[in-house]
Amino acid sequence: MTEPNWSHVRYQPIDYQSISYYAAPKDADDGPKSLDEVDPKLLETYEKLGIPLHERARLAGVAVDAVFDSVSVATTFKEKLAGAGVIFCPFSEAVREYPDLVEQYLGSVVPLRDNFFASLNSAVFSDGSFVYVPKG
């Protein structure tokens, strides 16, 4: 599949073979286990962007899945949403805990062969947020 040129953006060709893509640690225990283990400068960045991760998250009423180096380090409102039947978790957790849902919906909106960037995203995707809202 070739990169599209419809955007009329001019830049040097990208050598995708020379890029080192991130891979999450094989063992979940290798990654940060809480926000206490995350670089404070990163937490400051989330705060500057208005993304609540600490105590004020409950007050703000915003569900957040904070991802650092492609690994989820904090998910807010997970239990409260579960009480309403909503699943909100890191994608890596959804693959383990809800494989049937992931298989049913993954690639159903934009198929991996739809375009160059969908294929590239499918090839290097490592984690993200998973949200499932049941009917009703």
N, C-alpha and C positions, 0 to 999 in steps of 0.2 A: 504494500500500500504506500502510495507516495503522499508527501505532505501537500496540502492544498495551497493554492496561491490566490484564492478569491479575496483575501483580506487586503491585498495590495500593500502589505507591510514589508519593508525592506530591512533585512538583517542578514548577517553572515549565516551560511548553512550550519545547522547543528549536527555534530557527529554523535548520534545517539549511542553508538557503540563505545564511545570513550567516557561516557558518564557513569559514575558509580551511583547506583540506586540504593536507597535505604532499605534495610531489611530489619524488621523487629527482632528482638532477642528471641531465640528458640524457647527459652524458659521465661515465663512471665515474671518469675522471681528476680530476674536480672534487671528489670526496669524499675522506675520509681514506684514506691508503694503508697506514697501519699504526697501531698503538696509540700510537706516539710522537707522532702528530698529534692525538690525542684529548685533550680537557681532563682534566688530572690529577684534578679533583674527580669527574668521571664514573667514572674508573678506581677512585677511592677508594670510590665507591658500590658498584661491582661487588664490590670486596673485602669491604666491610661485609656485603653480602648473601651472602658465601661463594661467589661465582662466580669461579673461578680463570681468569685470562686470561694470566698471565705464565708464568715457568718452573715454578711449582708446578702448573700445569695438567697437565703430564706425570705428576707424582707423584700427583695426585688421581685420575686416571683418568676425568675427566668431560669429555665432549664439549660444547663451548659454541660457539654462534654469537652473538657480541655484536653487538647492533644499536644504533646511535646515530643519532638523527634519521632513523629509517626506512632507514638504510643499514648493511649489515653491515660491521663494521670488523675483526673477528677471528673466525676459525673454527678451533677446536682439534681435533686428532685426525683431520682430514680425510683425510690420506694413509694413516694406519693403518687407518681404517675402509674406505677404498677397497680395501685389500689383501684384505679379507674380502668384497668385492663390495657394500658398503654405500655409498650416495651420501649425503653430509652436506655441505650447502653452503647459501649464501644463496639464497633463492627466485629472485632476479633472475639469478643464475648458472645455476640449473637451467633457467630459461626459455630461456637462450641455448644451454646445453650439452646439455640433455636434453628438448627440446620435446615429443617423443612421450610421455614419461612424464608430464610436467606436464599435457598435454592429456588423457591417459587418466584421471588421478585427480583433477584440479582440479574441485571442486564435486560429487564423487561421494559424499561422506559427508553433507554438508548442502548441498543445492541452493540456489542464490542466491535462488530464489523461495520457499524454505521458510518464511521468516518475515521480519519487518521488519528485525531486526538482521543476519540473514544477507545481506539485500539491501544494507543500509548498509555492511557490511564489504566486500562485493564491490565496491561503488562506490568506496571510498576506500582500499582495500588497496594498499600500495606495496612492501613487502618482508617477509621473515620467514625462517624456517628451512625447508629442504626436506630430508626424510629419506626415502630409499627403501631398503628391506630386501628383497632378492630371496628368493624361496621357497627353502627348504632351509637 
